[in-house]
C-alpha cells in the first residue's frame, strides 16, 4: 500500500547520464524529504525520451510510493519533454493552463521592467511551458521561467520540478515541502554520527549486525573513510525516525550506549 | 538488441536515498563510459534490499544494455548484499572464490606488514567478501578489501564495484575500462562548449530545434546558467561521437558554423 511518507524520484536529462552534470538535485531532494520524515524508496535517472520517462512513471505508479517527483525537462527547448511524456503516458491531453501562462508572462514582465530584456513575444516556445495535462496545477517558480506542476493521478501525487538547481530548490522549498508536510504522517528524526579510528569495517561488522537485529527500526550504518596516517577511519551513523523527537533520541541513545559497551570489549 | 556500447548503472545504498551521500560514483562512471564512446542509457538508485536490487537487475537484463554496472554493497557488513542479491536473482549459488579470497588475504597481509594491524583472522565476515556466484571473476581492488566482480550472464556483462569512491575508481580504471575497451565498438568523441550571454533559452530554442532536426546524430543541448549582473548566461554543448576523431570534429564544426550564422541573424 502506498504511504504518504513514501517517495520515488525520477531525474530526467541526457546530461545526467553522459557525465556532463553531477545530479545534485537528487541529493537535495532526498535530504529535504528525509528531514521532514519521508523516505525515498527508489530513484531513476532517465534520458529526455518519451519511452524512458513513461517507463519510470509507470513503475512508480505501480509501486508503493505516494509521491512521484520529477526533476528536469520543463524548459522551453525541444528536448524538454517531461510534461508531454507524462501527459502521453497517462492519456491526459495537454492544454494551455492559464495560471501557468500568467506566471510565465509575469516573469518576462519582470525582465522587461528591470531592463534585462527590451521586449518580448509570447512565442510558441514560451507558451509550451504552460502546456499542462488536464488537472495539472502550476507551482510558482520565483527564479526562472518554467512553473513546476502538481498532478493528482491514480491516488498518487506527481510533482514536476525544473532541472536548474536554484529553480528546483526554490519550488521545492516554497511550494512542495509545505504540500508534503500537509499530507505526511509527521515524523521526527534524531541522528548522531560517531567517528571511529583504528578499526576496520570487518572488525565492527559483528557488532553492527547484532545492533541491527536488536534495533531493526534504527538505521545503523558504517561508512569507511579510508586511512589517515596509517589509521583506519570509519564513520558510524545512528539514526532514528519516530513519532516524537524524544522517542527518536531515546532510541539513538540506547543504540549508542550498547555500541559503546560492545566496542570497549572488542 | 543489446549493443556493446550500451550501459545500465545500478547504484546500491540506503545512504544515497536518505540524503547522506551525494552519488559522485554515478557521475564518474557516466563520464568515464562516455569518454571511451559508450553511453549510459538508464540508471537506478536502490536501497540495500534484495527485492530492490533484483528489480533493477531484471529490468536491466531485459532491456538493450550490454553492460550492467553495480556500485555499492560489496563490503563486509551485514547490509552489504549486492552480490548475494544478484546470486539469488539469477539462481546461481554462492561459493567461496579462491582468487577473491587470496586478494582479501593479500590485503590484510599488507596491513600487517605495514603495521597498520598487529594480527588478523580470516573471519566469516571477511570471507563473505569472497563469496561469489558460480562463474563470478574477481576484479582486483588496490585500495581496499572487497574485490569487484565480473559475471557473464544472459549475454550481458554484470560488473560489481565497491561504493567507496576511491576503491570504485581504482577498479574502474585498472580493470573495468580495459575490459570495456576490448568489447566496445570504438568511437571517438569531439565536444565543444560555447558560452552565450544575453540570450534566454526561449530565444535560441527555435535554432536548437532546427539544428537538432538537421543533425540528429549530433548532441546539441543548452544549459541555462542564470543571470550574471543582469545578463542571462547559457552554456551550449555541441558533441559528436563517430568512428573517427576527424569525423566527429567535422560534425561539430558544421553545427557550430551553422549555429554562428543563425545566431547572428537573431
Interface residues (C-beta under 8 A of the other chain):
Chain A: X14 X15 X16 X17 X18 X19 X20 X21 X22 X23 X24 X26 X27 X30 X31 X32 X33 X34 X35 X39 X40 X41 X42 X43 X44 X45 X46 X47 X52 X75 X76 X77 X78 X79 X114 X115 X116 X117 X123 X125 X126 X143 X144 X145 X164 X166 X200 X201 X202 X204 X205 X206 X208 X209 X212 X219 X221 X222 X223 X224 X226 X227 X230 X231 X232 X237 X239
Chain B: X14 X15 X16 X17 X18 X19 X20 X21 X22 X23 X24 X26 X27 X30 X31 X32 X33 X34 X35 X39 X40 X41 X42 X43 X44 X45 X46 X47 X52 X55 X75 X76 X77 X78 X79 X111 X114 X115 X116 X117 X123 X125 X126 X143 X144 X145 X164 X166 X200 X201 X202 X204 X205 X206 X208 X209 X212 X219 X221 X222 X223 X224 X226 X227 X230 X231 X232 X237 X239
